[in-house]
Amino acid sequence: MFDFVRWVRRLSSRSNANVCQKLPTRLGVEELEHRVVPTVVFNSALGGDTISWVPNNSAGQPANQVVTSPITNNPSVLNDPTVYFIFWGQSWTTAQAKVLANDAKALLQSTYLSSLTDYGSDGRASYGGFLVDNSQSYSGPYSAPPAPPGSSQEIQKVLSTNAAAAAWAKPKDGSATDSPIYVTVDDAGGSSIGNGPDVYTPPGSGTTLVSNHIWIDLSGFAGNQDNFTDLLSHELAERISSGTGNGIEMNAQVNAGTDGEWQNAQIADNEPDTENYTYRLSGSLLVQAYWSIQYNGFVVQDHNAQTVYLNPNWNLTTSPPQFQGNASLTIGGDQLGNLNDTITLNQTASGGVKVTLNGEVFQFDPGKISSIIVNPGLGNNIINVENLPAGMSLNIDSTGGTDTVNFSPAAHDLDNLNSNKINIAGDGQTSVNLYDQSGPSGTAYEVAPEAIYQNNFNNILDFNVAAITLHVGRAATVKIDPLEQLQQIGFPIPTITVDGFGDTALTVNDQNSSPGATAYYINSGGTTISSFLGTWKVNYSALASLAVNTASVANVNVQSTAAPTTIDDPSGTVAIGDNGTVQNIRGALTIQGAIGADNVVVDDSADGSAPTVTLRTVTIVDMTGGDALSDQFGQISHIAPALINYCYEDTNAVTVFTGAGTKIKVLATGTTTNLIGTMGTGLLTADTIVTVGYTGFTDSIAGTLNLDNPTGFDLITVNDSADTTGPTVTLATFTPDSPTRP
């Protein structure tokens, strides 16, 4: 009698206990030309597999010789076998069998088997058909009478007596290479799953022919759609690459503890087995990776022309090692002729990771990816980070190219990043854009030397980037902390842009920068900060308020404002105006700082509109530091479209240069106040008219008032007519030092 046992290289003990849930819908897998395209590569975490020739192999190679490059001559493998499916058992319906058969057909028509060319096969298999046999099924491939018949006897019975199999191709001779593959899928629910050569005796013939057999035990249809394609893909790859059994074998360096098969085994055993290394073809069919000689890793061939790499996570301190159920994903650019890559990261509908690499899509089930590394390489690259599952890290290596990194560019909601930590390593040419216009109202942001912070976003940067643009949502507060220290450690300070929502509060905090060596230039669209280390700029738009906290002993130039603006702690000169006009001060300007240290200069000398300007004292509540402090401020109104306020206590002197014909009402002073008029030129000539006092009193003139007009005359009225205290008033001549424009 033909000895079946010597043909079967193993009876797999692969368990189907870990049953995956059936997909709600099963997408089709596009039938494509067969080509070797390494779509997904799982790098080995346990030292990899060694492929070697078995003794007395049909290729005539030395026994146990290690194979290090793809094989071109291997007579033992199968080439384009036809695959037939027998759904055996009382529970199967034709409709259920058809669903699984269609999945099998899609798998066979995909590029999944393409890497079997590494072993000398053509990397093909064809779908032949399926039938249902509702007789009682039994687990296992073979059993001798009087035991119940196994799936080997089932194949013999079906090929001999089932009319539906009459047109099926039959084994031809004594070689497995000339036979189809017959897959029995029983509903006995056992754990016997495997593949091997088998035997078939045609009716009325005493000749024993050799067939190919794959047996899969399922507990029925429900919930087993993923389990079926996973098991089938594993066994197909092994059956085709092993063939007659007289070719190659696999020996792993470490026993992964999955199926017990790691020595003298097959190419899908050990490390990737028991659903460790799986991937969905076109996001649909779940298949298992198998060893590739060419890529020195476990591969799944999908239809993409680019490759992503997975580094599986294992606990190597246990014996055997324990797979942690996930892997780190590495995405590389420059795989196509065009170096300008576009990489988009998103979530799948089920909560997994979706990668779009230059239009090609890679999808991973929930929990399968622990971290992502993006290396776009050279060129002008775009990296879009739209949505990430919680609990993973993202590292973007942006060196070598001119990259633009966009966070939530479509949804405009940084909460979609789910509090994940994101690292960007740039080389000074990367632009970072953060879009949060649709995020929660009242979100607080901080741009600090080491990070960008947001409620659900923590982006650790080396800050070697060229620009950062933050698009905020409603009622947002933004704080930009001192960045000078970046230059001190060799990084350029990026240009920072805040795109507000009209109700955005922005604070530029530079108080810890070097004192006495920093100048600030503030206008309605941005603030430029210059120090001995260089220059950096903060741009902004649609703000509700702006606060600039300067380094000490700094000079500040305020050219224009669009939103209420506060300047704190300059301890130097604050010059207000641009080319002799303050008509672009359209947001109220407030100046405060160290006690008695600020010199405020307002230059409206080129203004020929002859405004009526008022100086008065007001009380402003300072909420900084969490305490409400009421301070006395000088206020200049009607010289600019918006008010100009300066803290008396913090101001050494305020100097106001006015244009021809300006009328000035000095209602109060609280620090030294210099009013410098001008006659003007040409047709725009007029004296300056100054009125001092309020409702007939001058006791609110608490700071020295100096009046000057180098090119014309001041017409001065001091009104103390309501004062009944009988003061002694002295008029004398002295020569002051006239203040100059900064």
Secondary structure, 3 states (H helix, E strand, C coil): CCCCCCCCCCCCECCCCCCCCCCCCCCCCCCCCCCCCCCEEECCCCCCEEEEECCCCCCCCCCCCEECCCCCCCCCCCCCCEEEEEEECCCCCHHHHHHHHHHHHHHHHCCHHHHHHHHCCCCCCEEEEEEEECCCCCCCCCCCCCCCCCHHHHHHHHHHHCHHHCCCCCCCCCCHHHCCEEEEEECCCCCCEEEEEEEECCCCCCCCEEEEEEEEECCCCCCCHHHHHHHHHHHHHHHHHHCCCCCEEEEECCCCCCCCCCCCECCCCCCCCCCCCEEEECCCEEEECEEECCCCEEEECCCCCCCEEEEEEEECCCCCCEEEEEEEEEEECCCCCCCCCEEEEEECCCCCEEEEECCEEEEECCCCEEEEEEECCCCEEEEEECCCCCCCEEEEECCCCEEEEEECCCCCCHHHHCCCEEEEECCCCCEEEEECCCCCCCCEEEECCCEEEECCEEEEECCCCCEEEEECCCCCEEEECCCHHHHHCCCCCCEEEEEEEEEEEEEEECCCCCCCCCEEEEECCEEEEEECCEEEEEEEEEEEEEEEECCCCCEEEECCECCCEEEECCCCEEEECCCCCCCCECCCEEEECCCCCEEEEEECCCCCCCCEEEEEEEEEEECHHHCCEEEEEEEEECCCCCCEEEECCCEEEEEEECCCCCEEEECCECCEEEEECCCEECCEECCEEEEECECCECCCECCCEEEECCCCCEEEEECCCCCCCCCCCCCCCCCCCCCCCC
